[in-house]
């Protein structure tokens, strides 16, 4: 269960990253505005988004830089902090791929990296992350099934299969979170809810998992970062997170669930991210199968509701409420390990 020391350390981390994110944002925002023309909104999107063209991107740097500093400090403060630092490292690597994509969108072509280039880059980083998780992490590879009463270790040839799963899982989750970043404040708000849910889920496992304490601290540090960024990204947004931030957040979210042995938490705590990603897959598959017909007015899902006449702030509020319900469900399912 929750230890006071872990809670205090996590809250201090959240506050520190929040303050650093705000300071970083105040420093970087005018410089990003001065050195780039901002992101161009695609013509096929909702017409109300055309007024967002020129809004600066690269906002993910506002919280990625503080999170990297947080990870460095954790090496000296927290025992067995290597896995937590590796999570932040892979967040930075995924963010690096996003930064390249954002740079191309702003300075070269608004299409960014093509599908093959982005798939290869994200695939390489996903494979590296899965190899570390399965074979080199301090916590080892294992699973905790919902309402189970014991840890299920993954050994032998099963490790190869699990590594393949994690690779695909990371790739899908990071892209689904990236897709969700389409409205002012949407991803920041949803990730704040998701990190809050993970914090409580990990807290319930503090006596079960050695890594739970570090994951609690990491989840609240990310919470502090996205809340700090939300100051700049709430409607009307002063800056976009860009792929720099969204891919990093997706990777961090997925990796934390894998290190805790509960990747299934993404289905609950990250229910909106999963739905957004599935809406694109369903739309594309149905469109090709029917030679031009659509299920949704537009994918991803948040645009569907915009085309139904919802203002983007209404969409954000509704999606966040769904996210809160999913996070609560995730915590509820985690209680099975302590009953």
Buried (B, 14 or more C-beta within 10 A) or exposed (E): EBBEEBBEBBBBBBBBBBEBBBEBBEEBBEEBBEEBEBBBBEEEBBEEBEEBBEBBBBBBBBBBBBBBBBBEBBEEEBEEBBBBBBBBBBBBBBBBBBBBBBBBBBEEEEEBBEEEBBBEBBBEBBBBBBBBBBEEBBBBBBBBBBEEEEBEEBEEEBBEEBBEBBBEBBBBBBBBBBBBBBBBBBBBBBBBBBBBBBBBBBBBBBEBBBBBBBBBBBBBBBBBBBBBBBBBBBEEBBBBBBBBBBBBBBBBBBBBBBBBBBBBBBBBBBBBBBBBBBBBEBBEEBBEEEEEEBEBEBBBBBBBBBEEEBEBBEBBBBBBEBBBBBBBBBBEBBEBBEE
